[in-house]
Amino acid sequence: MAELPADLDRPDTPAVSGMHAPLHHVTTTIIVVGIIACVVRIIIVVVVVVVVVVVVVAGPKETPGEESSSVMEAVMETESLQRSPL
């Protein structure tokens, strides 16, 4: 049997260097990273709210009209966390 000029049983050729990732892989990666970032943000907000509620409930009793310094610190910490970029 004569050998064919095109060897159809050869192994797969290696990937060409410099090939870009398919667009759907890039899109999937962006969506997954966005979802993870949103979930982390939600977790941080929930933790901060729980901490503030615990501080307010368990904090020392003040006379009406006075605000506890620990409550003010918790509020300031909450605002600084919400303003800081992730």
PDB file of N, CA, C and O in Angstrom:
ATOM      1  N   MET A   1       0.843  -1.160   0.000  1.00  0.00           N
ATOM      2  CA  MET A   1       0.000   0.000   0.000  1.00  0.00           C
ATOM      3  C   MET A   1       0.900   1.238   0.000  1.00  0.00           C
ATOM      4  O   MET A   1       1.890   1.293   0.729  1.00  0.00           O
ATOM      5  N   ALA A   2       0.562   2.190  -0.789  1.00  0.00           N
ATOM      6  CA  ALA A   2       1.367   3.411  -0.909  1.00  0.00           C
ATOM      7  C   ALA A   2       1.038   4.363   0.232  1.00  0.00           C
ATOM      8  O   ALA A   2      -0.101   4.447   0.692  1.00  0.00           O
ATOM      9  N   GLU A   3       2.059   5.071   0.669  1.00  0.00           N
ATOM     10  CA  GLU A   3       1.875   6.003   1.772  1.00  0.00           C
ATOM     11  C   GLU A   3       1.237   7.285   1.244  1.00  0.00           C
ATOM     12  O   GLU A   3       1.646   7.812   0.210  1.00  0.00           O
ATOM     13  N   LEU A   4       0.249   7.771   1.951  1.00  0.00           N
ATOM     14  CA  LEU A   4      -0.444   8.994   1.542  1.00  0.00           C
ATOM     15  C   LEU A   4       0.390  10.214   1.922  1.00  0.00           C
ATOM     16  O   LEU A   4       1.108  10.198   2.922  1.00  0.00           O
ATOM     17  N   PRO A   5       0.290  11.263   1.123  1.00  0.00           N
ATOM     18  CA  PRO A   5       1.053  12.472   1.467  1.00  0.00           C
ATOM     19  C   PRO A   5       0.535  13.131   2.750  1.00  0.00           C
ATOM     20  O   PRO A   5       1.303  13.801   3.441  1.00  0.00           O
ATOM     21  N   ALA A   6      -0.744  12.958   3.081  1.00  0.00           N
ATOM     22  CA  ALA A   6      -1.290  13.524   4.319  1.00  0.00           C
ATOM     23  C   ALA A   6      -1.378  12.393   5.340  1.00  0.00           C
ATOM     24  O   ALA A   6      -2.148  11.451   5.154  1.00  0.00           O
ATOM     25  N   ASP A   7      -0.613  12.475   6.391  1.00  0.00           N
ATOM     26  CA  ASP A   7      -0.624  11.444   7.418  1.00  0.00           C
ATOM     27  C   ASP A   7      -1.806  11.723   8.350  1.00  0.00           C
ATOM     28  O   ASP A   7      -1.722  12.610   9.199  1.00  0.00           O
ATOM     29  N   LEU A   8      -2.891  10.986   8.203  1.00  0.00           N
ATOM     30  CA  LEU A   8      -4.109  11.244   8.958  1.00  0.00           C
ATOM     31  C   LEU A   8      -4.061  10.674  10.371  1.00  0.00           C
ATOM     32  O   LEU A   8      -4.929  10.996  11.182  1.00  0.00           O
ATOM     33  N   ASP A   9      -3.087   9.850  10.689  1.00  0.00           N
ATOM     34  CA  ASP A   9      -2.980   9.253  12.009  1.00  0.00           C
ATOM     35  C   ASP A   9      -1.943   9.951  12.887  1.00  0.00           C
ATOM     36  O   ASP A   9      -1.530   9.394  13.904  1.00  0.00           O
ATOM     37  N   ARG A  10      -1.523  11.133  12.524  1.00  0.00           N
ATOM     38  CA  ARG A  10      -0.503  11.845  13.308  1.00  0.00           C
ATOM     39  C   ARG A  10      -1.129  12.377  14.594  1.00  0.00           C
ATOM     40  O   ARG A  10      -2.345  12.562  14.651  1.00  0.00           O
ATOM     41  N   PRO A  11      -0.329  12.624  15.616  1.00  0.00           N
ATOM     42  CA  PRO A  11      -0.872  13.202  16.847  1.00  0.00           C
ATOM     43  C   PRO A  11      -1.306  14.652  16.621  1.00  0.00           C
ATOM     44  O   PRO A  11      -0.907  15.288  15.645  1.00  0.00           O
ATOM     45  N   ASP A  12      -2.121  15.155  17.530  1.00  0.00           N
ATOM     46  CA  ASP A  12      -2.588  16.543  17.406  1.00  0.00           C
ATOM     47  C   ASP A  12      -1.396  17.489  17.442  1.00  0.00           C
ATOM     48  O   ASP A  12      -0.419  17.273  18.159  1.00  0.00           O
ATOM     49  N   THR A  13      -1.510  18.526  16.656  1.00  0.00           N
ATOM     50  CA  THR A  13      -0.435  19.520  16.643  1.00  0.00           C
ATOM     51  C   THR A  13      -0.518  20.349  17.913  1.00  0.00           C
ATOM     52  O   THR A  13      -1.611  20.535  18.449  1.00  0.00           O
ATOM     53  N   PRO A  14       0.604  20.852  18.409  1.00  0.00           N
ATOM     54  CA  PRO A  14       0.566  21.688  19.611  1.00  0.00           C
ATOM     55  C   PRO A  14      -0.145  23.005  19.330  1.00  0.00           C
ATOM     56  O   PRO A  14      -0.232  23.450  18.185  1.00  0.00           O
ATOM     57  N   ALA A  15      -0.648  23.615  20.388  1.00  0.00           N
ATOM     58  CA  ALA A  15      -1.351  24.888  20.248  1.00  0.00           C
ATOM     59  C   ALA A  15      -0.380  25.953  19.763  1.00  0.00           C
ATOM     60  O   ALA A  15       0.797  25.961  20.124  1.00  0.00           O
ATOM     61  N   VAL A  16      -0.894  26.833  18.951  1.00  0.00           N
ATOM     62  CA  VAL A  16      -0.077  27.917  18.426  1.00  0.00           C
ATOM     63  C   VAL A  16       0.123  28.937  19.543  1.00  0.00           C
ATOM     64  O   VAL A  16      -0.842  29.355  20.182  1.00  0.00           O
ATOM     65  N   SER A  17       1.345  29.333  19.775  1.00  0.00           N
ATOM     66  CA  SER A  17       1.594  30.320  20.832  1.00  0.00           C
ATOM     67  C   SER A  17       1.006  31.660  20.416  1.00  0.00           C
ATOM     68  O   SER A  17       1.004  32.026  19.240  1.00  0.00           O
ATOM     69  N   GLY A  18       0.510  32.373  21.408  1.00  0.00           N
ATOM     70  CA  GLY A  18      -0.064  33.679  21.124  1.00  0.00           C
ATOM     71  C   GLY A  18      -1.549  33.627  20.811  1.00  0.00           C
ATOM     72  O   GLY A  18      -2.136  34.655  20.474  1.00  0.00           O
ATOM     73  N   MET A  19      -2.161  32.483  20.909  1.00  0.00           N
ATOM     74  CA  MET A  19      -3.596  32.389  20.654  1.00  0.00           C
ATOM     75  C   MET A  19      -4.335  32.994  21.850  1.00  0.00           C
ATOM     76  O   MET A  19      -3.933  32.801  22.997  1.00  0.00           O
ATOM     77  N   HIS A  20      -5.385  33.705  21.581  1.00  0.00           N
ATOM     78  CA  HIS A  20      -6.172  34.335  22.635  1.00  0.00           C
ATOM     79  C   HIS A  20      -7.253  33.379  23.124  1.00  0.00           C
ATOM     80  O   HIS A  20      -7.692  32.488  22.396  1.00  0.00           O
ATOM     81  N   ALA A  21      -7.672  33.579  24.365  1.00  0.00           N
ATOM     82  CA  ALA A  21      -8.743  32.760  24.923  1.00  0.00           C
ATOM     83  C   ALA A  21     -10.039  33.065  24.174  1.00  0.00           C
ATOM     84  O   ALA A  21     -10.271  34.205  23.771  1.00  0.00           O
ATOM     85  N   PRO A  22     -10.871  32.063  23.990  1.00  0.00           N
ATOM     86  CA  PRO A  22     -12.152  32.323  23.329  1.00  0.00           C
ATOM     87  C   PRO A  22     -12.980  33.332  24.117  1.00  0.00           C
ATOM     88  O   PRO A  22     -12.877  33.426  25.340  1.00  0.00           O
ATOM     89  N   LEU A  23     -13.789  34.070  23.403  1.00  0.00           N
ATOM     90  CA  LEU A  23     -14.548  35.161  24.009  1.00  0.00           C
ATOM     91  C   LEU A  23     -15.490  34.664  25.105  1.00  0.00           C
ATOM     92  O   LEU A  23     -15.681  35.358  26.104  1.00  0.00           O
ATOM     93  N   HIS A  24     -16.075  33.493  24.944  1.00  0.00           N
ATOM     94  CA  HIS A  24     -16.997  33.014  25.967  1.00  0.00           C
ATOM     95  C   HIS A  24     -16.269  32.657  27.264  1.00  0.00           C
ATOM     96  O   HIS A  24     -16.867  32.730  28.338  1.00  0.00           O
ATOM     97  N   HIS A  25     -14.997  32.274  27.187  1.00  0.00           N
ATOM     98  CA  HIS A  25     -14.220  32.025  28.411  1.00  0.00           C
ATOM     99  C   HIS A  25     -13.965  33.337  29.148  1.00  0.00           C
ATOM    100  O   HIS A  25     -14.069  33.403  30.373  1.00  0.00           O
ATOM    101  N   VAL A  26     -13.632  34.367  28.397  1.00  0.00           N
ATOM    102  CA  VAL A  26     -13.389  35.682  29.003  1.00  0.00           C
ATOM    103  C   VAL A  26     -14.668  36.211  29.639  1.00  0.00           C
ATOM    104  O   VAL A  26     -14.638  36.734  30.753  1.00  0.00           O
ATOM    105  N   THR A  27     -15.781  36.079  28.944  1.00  0.00           N
ATOM    106  CA  THR A  27     -17.060  36.549  29.460  1.00  0.00           C
ATOM    107  C   THR A  27     -17.448  35.788  30.725  1.00  0.00           C
ATOM    108  O   THR A  27     -17.902  36.389  31.700  1.00  0.00           O
ATOM    109  N   THR A  28     -17.275  34.496  30.710  1.00  0.00           N
ATOM    110  CA  THR A  28     -17.594  33.686  31.888  1.00  0.00           C
ATOM    111  C   THR A  28     -16.745  34.095  33.077  1.00  0.00           C
ATOM    112  O   THR A  28     -17.247  34.192  34.197  1.00  0.00           O
ATOM    113  N   THR A  29     -15.471  34.336  32.843  1.00  0.00           N
ATOM    114  CA  THR A  29     -14.577  34.749  33.922  1.00  0.00           C
ATOM    115  C   THR A  29     -15.014  36.084  34.516  1.00  0.00           C
ATOM    116  O   THR A  29     -15.026  36.245  35.736  1.00  0.00           O
ATOM    117  N   ILE A  30     -15.370  37.032  33.670  1.00  0.00           N
ATOM    118  CA  ILE A  30     -15.803  38.348  34.155  1.00  0.00           C
ATOM    119  C   ILE A  30     -17.073  38.219  34.977  1.00  0.00           C
ATOM    120  O   ILE A  30     -17.203  38.858  36.021  1.00  0.00           O
ATOM    121  N   ILE A  31     -18.006  37.404  34.521  1.00  0.00           N
ATOM    122  CA  ILE A  31     -19.267  37.235  35.254  1.00  0.00           C
ATOM    123  C   ILE A  31     -19.023  36.569  36.597  1.00  0.00           C
ATOM    124  O   ILE A  31     -19.586  36.996  37.605  1.00  0.00           O
ATOM    125  N   VAL A  32     -18.193  35.529  36.634  1.00  0.00           N
ATOM    126  CA  VAL A  32     -17.915  34.825  37.888  1.00  0.00           C
ATOM    127  C   VAL A  32     -17.219  35.753  38.883  1.00  0.00           C
ATOM    128  O   VAL A  32     -17.566  35.763  40.064  1.00  0.00           O
ATOM    129  N   VAL A  33     -16.254  36.519  38.424  1.00  0.00           N
ATOM    130  CA  VAL A  33     -15.556  37.451  39.314  1.00  0.00           C
ATOM    131  C   VAL A  33     -16.525  38.519  39.834  1.00  0.00           C
ATOM    132  O   VAL A  33     -16.454  38.900  41.002  1.00  0.00           O
ATOM    133  N   GLY A  34     -17.416  38.998  38.985  1.00  0.00           N
ATOM    134  CA  GLY A  34     -18.408  39.985  39.416  1.00  0.00           C
ATOM    135  C   GLY A  34     -19.345  39.437  40.469  1.00  0.00           C
ATOM    136  O   GLY A  34     -19.658  40.120  41.444  1.00  0.00           O
ATOM    137  N   ILE A  35     -19.800  38.195  40.278  1.00  0.00           N
ATOM    138  CA  ILE A  35     -20.692  37.574  41.254  1.00  0.00           C
ATOM    139  C   ILE A  35     -19.976  37.381  42.585  1.00  0.00           C
ATOM    140  O   ILE A  35     -20.547  37.659  43.640  1.00  0.00           O
ATOM    141  N   ILE A  36     -18.739  36.911  42.546  1.00  0.00           N
ATOM    142  CA  ILE A  36     -17.975  36.712  43.779  1.00  0.00           C
ATOM    143  C   ILE A  36     -17.773  38.041  44.505  1.00  0.00           C
ATOM    144  O   ILE A  36     -17.889  38.102  45.729  1.00  0.00           O
ATOM    145  N   ALA A  37     -17.472  39.099  43.763  1.00  0.00           N
ATOM    146  CA  ALA A  37     -17.279  40.412  44.388  1.00  0.00           C
ATOM    147  C   ALA A  37     -18.565  40.898  45.057  1.00  0.00           C
ATOM    148  O   ALA A  37     -18.518  41.465  46.149  1.00  0.00           O
ATOM    149  N   CYS A  38     -19.702  40.682  44.415  1.00  0.00           N
ATOM    150  CA  CYS A  38     -20.988  41.087  45.015  1.00  0.00           C
ATOM    151  C   CYS A  38     -21.288  40.283  46.273  1.00  0.00           C
ATOM    152  O   CYS A  38     -21.754  40.837  47.268  1.00  0.00           O
ATOM    153  N   VAL A  39     -21.026  38.990  46.234  1.00  0.00           N
ATOM    154  CA  VAL A  39     -21.283  38.150  47.400  1.00  0.00           C
ATOM    155  C   VAL A  39     -20.395  38.580  48.565  1.00  0.00           C
ATOM    156  O   VAL A  39     -20.858  38.649  49.704  1.00  0.00           O
ATOM    157  N   VAL A  40     -19.135  38.869  48.291  1.00  0.00           N
ATOM    158  CA  VAL A  40     -18.222  39.313  49.350  1.00  0.00           C
ATOM    159  C   VAL A  40     -18.698  40.638  49.931  1.00  0.00           C
ATOM    160  O   VAL A  40     -18.644  40.839  51.144  1.00  0.00           O
ATOM    161  N   ARG A  41     -19.157  41.532  49.085  1.00  0.00           N
ATOM    162  CA  ARG A  41     -19.659  42.815  49.565  1.00  0.00           C
ATOM    163  C   ARG A  41     -20.868  42.628  50.465  1.00  0.00           C
ATOM    164  O   ARG A  41     -20.972  43.262  51.515  1.00  0.00           O
ATOM    165  N   ILE A  42     -21.774  41.765  50.057  1.00  0.00           N
ATOM    166  CA  ILE A  42     -22.975  41.506  50.859  1.00  0.00           C
ATOM    167  C   ILE A  42     -22.587  40.926  52.217  1.00  0.00           C
ATOM    168  O   ILE A  42     -23.145  41.315  53.243  1.00  0.00           O
ATOM    169  N   ILE A  43     -21.634  39.998  52.223  1.00  0.00           N
ATOM    170  CA  ILE A  43     -21.195  39.397  53.480  1.00  0.00           C
ATOM    171  C   ILE A  43     -20.601  40.461  54.401  1.00  0.00           C
ATOM    172  O   ILE A  43     -20.881  40.470  55.600  1.00  0.00           O
ATOM    173  N   ILE A  44     -19.793  41.347  53.851  1.00  0.00           N
ATOM    174  CA  ILE A  44     -19.175  42.406  54.663  1.00  0.00           C
ATOM    175  C   ILE A  44     -20.252  43.310  55.256  1.00  0.00           C
ATOM    176  O   ILE A  44     -20.183  43.654  56.436  1.00  0.00           O
ATOM    177  N   VAL A  45     -21.242  43.698  54.459  1.00  0.00           N
ATOM    178  CA  VAL A  45     -22.305  44.575  54.958  1.00  0.00           C
ATOM    179  C   VAL A  45     -23.100  43.870  56.050  1.00  0.00           C
ATOM    180  O   VAL A  45     -23.425  44.483  57.066  1.00  0.00           O
ATOM    181  N   VAL A  46     -23.417  42.596  55.857  1.00  0.00           N
ATOM    182  CA  VAL A  46     -24.176  41.856  56.867  1.00  0.00           C
ATOM    183  C   VAL A  46     -23.386  41.766  58.173  1.00  0.00           C
ATOM    184  O   VAL A  46     -23.952  41.952  59.250  1.00  0.00           O
ATOM    185  N   VAL A  47     -22.100  41.486  58.088  1.00  0.00           N
ATOM    186  CA  VAL A  47     -21.271  41.388  59.294  1.00  0.00           C
ATOM    187  C   VAL A  47     -21.225  42.731  60.012  1.00  0.00           C
ATOM    188  O   VAL A  47     -21.338  42.783  61.236  1.00  0.00           O
ATOM    189  N   VAL A  48     -21.063  43.800  59.272  1.00  0.00           N
ATOM    190  CA  VAL A  48     -21.002  45.129  59.893  1.00  0.00           C
ATOM    191  C   VAL A  48     -22.333  45.461  60.561  1.00  0.00           C
ATOM    192  O   VAL A  48     -22.351  45.994  61.671  1.00  0.00           O
ATOM    193  N   VAL A  49     -23.430  45.154  59.907  1.00  0.00           N
ATOM    194  CA  VAL A  49     -24.746  45.435  60.496  1.00  0.00           C
ATOM    195  C   VAL A  49     -24.940  44.615  61.772  1.00  0.00           C
ATOM    196  O   VAL A  49     -25.442  45.138  62.766  1.00  0.00           O
ATOM    197  N   VAL A  50     -24.555  43.357  61.759  1.00  0.00           N
ATOM    198  CA  VAL A  50     -24.680  42.520  62.951  1.00  0.00           C
ATOM    199  C   VAL A  50     -23.827  43.077  64.080  1.00  0.00           C
ATOM    200  O   VAL A  50     -24.273  43.126  65.226  1.00  0.00           O
ATOM    201  N   VAL A  51     -22.609  43.496  63.771  1.00  0.00           N
ATOM    202  CA  VAL A  51     -21.730  44.058  64.797  1.00  0.00           C
ATOM    203  C   VAL A  51     -22.346  45.328  65.377  1.00  0.00           C
ATOM    204  O   VAL A  51     -22.322  45.524  66.592  1.00  0.00           O
ATOM    205  N   VAL A  52     -22.887  46.178  64.540  1.00  0.00           N
ATOM    206  CA  VAL A  52     -23.492  47.424  65.022  1.00  0.00           C
ATOM    207  C   VAL A  52     -24.695  47.110  65.902  1.00  0.00           C
ATOM    208  O   VAL A  52     -24.872  47.726  66.952  1.00  0.00           O
ATOM    209  N   VAL A  53     -25.522  46.158  65.482  1.00  0.00           N
ATOM    210  CA  VAL A  53     -26.685  45.803  66.290  1.00  0.00           C
ATOM    211  C   VAL A  53     -26.251  45.237  67.636  1.00  0.00           C
ATOM    212  O   VAL A  53     -26.836  45.580  68.663  1.00  0.00           O
ATOM    213  N   VAL A  54     -25.247  44.387  67.649  1.00  0.00           N
ATOM    214  CA  VAL A  54     -24.759  43.814  68.907  1.00  0.00           C
ATOM    215  C   VAL A  54     -24.204  44.909  69.800  1.00  0.00           C
ATOM    216  O   VAL A  54     -24.445  44.898  71.007  1.00  0.00           O
ATOM    217  N   VAL A  55     -23.471  45.847  69.235  1.00  0.00           N
ATOM    218  CA  VAL A  55     -22.897  46.935  70.025  1.00  0.00           C
ATOM    219  C   VAL A  55     -24.013  47.799  70.603  1.00  0.00           C
ATOM    220  O   VAL A  55     -23.945  48.207  71.763  1.00  0.00           O
ATOM    221  N   VAL A  56     -25.028  48.077  69.810  1.00  0.00           N
ATOM    222  CA  VAL A  56     -26.128  48.924  70.283  1.00  0.00           C
ATOM    223  C   VAL A  56     -26.916  48.207  71.366  1.00  0.00           C
ATOM    224  O   VAL A  56     -27.273  48.814  72.376  1.00  0.00           O
ATOM    225  N   VAL A  57     -27.189  46.926  71.170  1.00  0.00           N
ATOM    226  CA  VAL A  57     -27.989  46.186  72.144  1.00  0.00           C
ATOM    227  C   VAL A  57     -27.198  45.920  73.426  1.00  0.00           C
ATOM    228  O   VAL A  57     -27.735  46.074  74.523  1.00  0.00           O
ATOM    229  N   ALA A  58     -25.946  45.526  73.300  1.00  0.00           N
ATOM    230  CA  ALA A  58     -25.156  45.151  74.470  1.00  0.00           C
ATOM    231  C   ALA A  58     -24.389  46.319  75.071  1.00  0.00           C
ATOM    232  O   ALA A  58     -23.732  46.165  76.100  1.00  0.00           O
ATOM    233  N   GLY A  59     -24.466  47.476  74.445  1.00  0.00           N
ATOM    234  CA  GLY A  59     -23.713  48.619  74.929  1.00  0.00           C
ATOM    235  C   GLY A  59     -24.234  49.119  76.259  1.00  0.00           C
ATOM    236  O   GLY A  59     -25.326  48.744  76.687  1.00  0.00           O
ATOM    237  N   PRO A  60     -23.455  49.967  76.916  1.00  0.00           N
ATOM    238  CA  PRO A  60     -23.891  50.503  78.211  1.00  0.00           C
ATOM    239  C   PRO A  60     -25.106  51.406  78.027  1.00  0.00           C
ATOM    240  O   PRO A  60     -25.265  52.062  76.998  1.00  0.00           O
ATOM    241  N   LYS A  61     -25.945  51.425  79.033  1.00  0.00           N
ATOM    242  CA  LYS A  61     -27.149  52.260  78.974  1.00  0.00           C
ATOM    243  C   LYS A  61     -26.763  53.705  79.263  1.00  0.00           C
ATOM    244  O   LYS A  61     -26.121  54.005  80.270  1.00  0.00           O
ATOM    245  N   GLU A  62     -27.155  54.569  78.383  1.00  0.00           N
ATOM    246  CA  GLU A  62     -26.869  55.995  78.531  1.00  0.00           C
ATOM    247  C   GLU A  62     -28.171  56.724  78.879  1.00  0.00           C
ATOM    248  O   GLU A  62     -29.267  56.202  78.678  1.00  0.00           O
ATOM    249  N   THR A  63     -28.023  57.913  79.395  1.00  0.00           N
ATOM    250  CA  THR A  63     -29.207  58.711  79.658  1.00  0.00           C
ATOM    251  C   THR A  63     -29.783  59.150  78.317  1.00  0.00           C
ATOM    252  O   THR A  63     -29.037  59.311  77.351  1.00  0.00           O
ATOM    253  N   PRO A  64     -31.080  59.342  78.242  1.00  0.00           N
ATOM    254  CA  PRO A  64     -31.673  59.782  76.972  1.00  0.00           C
ATOM    255  C   PRO A  64     -31.072  61.112  76.537  1.00  0.00           C
ATOM    256  O   PRO A  64     -30.877  62.013  77.352  1.00  0.00           O
ATOM    257  N   GLY A  65     -30.790  61.221  75.282  1.00  0.00           N
ATOM    258  CA  GLY A  65     -30.191  62.448  74.763  1.00  0.00           C
ATOM    259  C   GLY A  65     -28.696  62.331  74.556  1.00  0.00           C
ATOM    260  O   GLY A  65     -28.132  63.099  73.778  1.00  0.00           O
ATOM    261  N   GLU A  66     -28.030  61.400  75.222  1.00  0.00           N
ATOM    262  CA  GLU A  66     -26.597  61.187  75.039  1.00  0.00           C
ATOM    263  C   GLU A  66     -26.397  59.969  74.151  1.00  0.00           C
ATOM    264  O   GLU A  66     -27.112  58.975  74.272  1.00  0.00           O
ATOM    265  N   GLU A  67     -25.428  60.054  73.266  1.00  0.00           N
ATOM    266  CA  GLU A  67     -25.105  58.908  72.423  1.00  0.00           C
ATOM    267  C   GLU A  67     -23.807  58.295  72.919  1.00  0.00           C
ATOM    268  O   GLU A  67     -22.864  58.998  73.282  1.00  0.00           O
ATOM    269  N   SER A  68     -23.782  57.000  72.926  1.00  0.00           N
ATOM    270  CA  SER A  68     -22.592  56.285  73.371  1.00  0.00           C
ATOM    271  C   SER A  68     -21.464  56.488  72.365  1.00  0.00           C
ATOM    272  O   SER A  68     -21.694  56.517  71.156  1.00  0.00           O
ATOM    273  N   SER A  69     -20.260  56.624  72.871  1.00  0.00           N
ATOM    274  CA  SER A  69     -19.121  56.785  71.963  1.00  0.00           C
ATOM    275  C   SER A  69     -18.864  55.505  71.177  1.00  0.00           C
ATOM    276  O   SER A  69     -18.372  55.558  70.050  1.00  0.00           O
ATOM    277  N   SER A  70     -19.196  54.346  71.766  1.00  0.00           N
ATOM    278  CA  SER A  70     -18.997  53.092  71.032  1.00  0.00           C
ATOM    279  C   SER A  70     -19.955  52.998  69.856  1.00  0.00           C
ATOM    280  O   SER A  70     -19.593  52.446  68.818  1.00  0.00           O
ATOM    281  N   VAL A  71     -21.158  53.520  69.991  1.00  0.00           N
ATOM    282  CA  VAL A  71     -22.108  53.524  68.878  1.00  0.00           C
ATOM    283  C   VAL A  71     -21.590  54.441  67.780  1.00  0.00           C
ATOM    284  O   VAL A  71     -21.651  54.102  66.598  1.00  0.00           O
ATOM    285  N   MET A  72     -21.088  55.588  68.171  1.00  0.00           N
ATOM    286  CA  MET A  72     -20.546  56.516  67.177  1.00  0.00           C
ATOM    287  C   MET A  72     -19.346  55.900  66.462  1.00  0.00           C
ATOM    288  O   MET A  72     -19.197  56.070  65.252  1.00  0.00           O
ATOM    289  N   GLU A  73     -18.496  55.194  67.187  1.00  0.00           N
ATOM    290  CA  GLU A  73     -17.352  54.529  66.555  1.00  0.00           C
ATOM    291  C   GLU A  73     -17.817  53.463  65.583  1.00  0.00           C
ATOM    292  O   GLU A  73     -17.245  53.322  64.502  1.00  0.00           O
ATOM    293  N   ALA A  74     -18.841  52.712  65.946  1.00  0.00           N
ATOM    294  CA  ALA A  74     -19.361  51.674  65.060  1.00  0.00           C
ATOM    295  C   ALA A  74     -19.948  52.282  63.789  1.00  0.00           C
ATOM    296  O   ALA A  74     -19.767  51.746  62.695  1.00  0.00           O
ATOM    297  N   VAL A  75     -20.653  53.406  63.941  1.00  0.00           N
ATOM    298  CA  VAL A  75     -21.230  54.068  62.775  1.00  0.00           C
ATOM    299  C   VAL A  75     -20.122  54.583  61.873  1.00  0.00           C
ATOM    300  O   VAL A  75     -20.207  54.443  60.653  1.00  0.00           O
ATOM    301  N   MET A  76     -19.090  55.170  62.446  1.00  0.00           N
ATOM    302  CA  MET A  76     -17.971  55.682  61.651  1.00  0.00           C
ATOM    303  C   MET A  76     -17.258  54.535  60.936  1.00  0.00           C
ATOM    304  O   MET A  76     -16.862  54.674  59.778  1.00  0.00           O
ATOM    305  N   GLU A  77     -17.095  53.406  61.623  1.00  0.00           N
ATOM    306  CA  GLU A  77     -16.442  52.255  61.016  1.00  0.00           C
ATOM    307  C   GLU A  77     -17.284  51.716  59.863  1.00  0.00           C
ATOM    308  O   GLU A  77     -16.741  51.332  58.828  1.00  0.00           O
ATOM    309  N   THR A  78     -18.591  51.683  60.030  1.00  0.00           N
ATOM    310  CA  THR A  78     -19.482  51.218  58.973  1.00  0.00           C
ATOM    311  C   THR A  78     -19.377  52.115  57.756  1.00  0.00           C
ATOM    312  O   THR A  78     -19.301  51.629  56.627  1.00  0.00           O
ATOM    313  N   GLU A  79     -19.371  53.416  57.975  1.00  0.00           N
ATOM    314  CA  GLU A  79     -19.270  54.340  56.842  1.00  0.00           C
ATOM    315  C   GLU A  79     -17.928  54.216  56.142  1.00  0.00           C
ATOM    316  O   GLU A  79     -17.869  54.282  54.914  1.00  0.00           O
ATOM    317  N   SER A  80     -16.855  54.039  56.891  1.00  0.00           N
ATOM    318  CA  SER A  80     -15.541  53.931  56.258  1.00  0.00           C
ATOM    319  C   SER A  80     -15.427  52.641  55.454  1.00  0.00           C
ATOM    320  O   SER A  80     -14.781  52.620  54.406  1.00  0.00           O
ATOM    321  N   LEU A  81     -16.054  51.555  55.938  1.00  0.00           N
ATOM    322  CA  LEU A  81     -16.027  50.301  55.183  1.00  0.00           C
ATOM    323  C   LEU A  81     -16.841  50.397  53.916  1.00  0.00           C
ATOM    324  O   LEU A  81     -16.460  49.826  52.894  1.00  0.00           O
ATOM    325  N   GLN A  82     -17.949  51.104  53.958  1.00  0.00           N
ATOM    326  CA  GLN A  82     -18.794  51.229  52.781  1.00  0.00           C
ATOM    327  C   GLN A  82     -18.166  52.127  51.736  1.00  0.00           C
ATOM    328  O   GLN A  82     -18.423  51.952  50.545  1.00  0.00           O
ATOM    329  N   ARG A  83     -17.360  53.073  52.144  1.00  0.00           N
ATOM    330  CA  ARG A  83     -16.727  53.987  51.198  1.00  0.00           C
ATOM    331  C   ARG A  83     -15.444  53.454  50.604  1.00  0.00           C
ATOM    332  O   ARG A  83     -15.014  53.918  49.548  1.00  0.00           O
ATOM    333  N   SER A  84     -14.820  52.483  51.262  1.00  0.00           N
ATOM    334  CA  SER A  84     -13.552  51.971  50.764  1.00  0.00           C
ATOM    335  C   SER A  84     -13.808  51.044  49.586  1.00  0.00           C
ATOM    336  O   SER A  84     -14.704  50.202  49.645  1.00  0.00           O
ATOM    337  N   PRO A  85     -13.004  51.194  48.481  1.00  0.00           N
ATOM    338  CA  PRO A  85     -13.174  50.317  47.316  1.00  0.00           C
ATOM    339  C   PRO A  85     -12.662  48.928  47.611  1.00  0.00           C
ATOM    340  O   PRO A  85     -11.721  48.754  48.385  1.00  0.00           O
ATOM    341  N   LEU A  86     -13.294  47.922  46.982  1.00  0.00           N
ATOM    342  CA  LEU A  86     -12.861  46.535  47.184  1.00  0.00           C
ATOM    343  C   LEU A  86     -11.800  46.142  46.236  1.00  0.00           C
ATOM    344  O   LEU A  86     -11.327  45.006  46.276  1.00  0.00           O
TER     345      LEU A  86
END
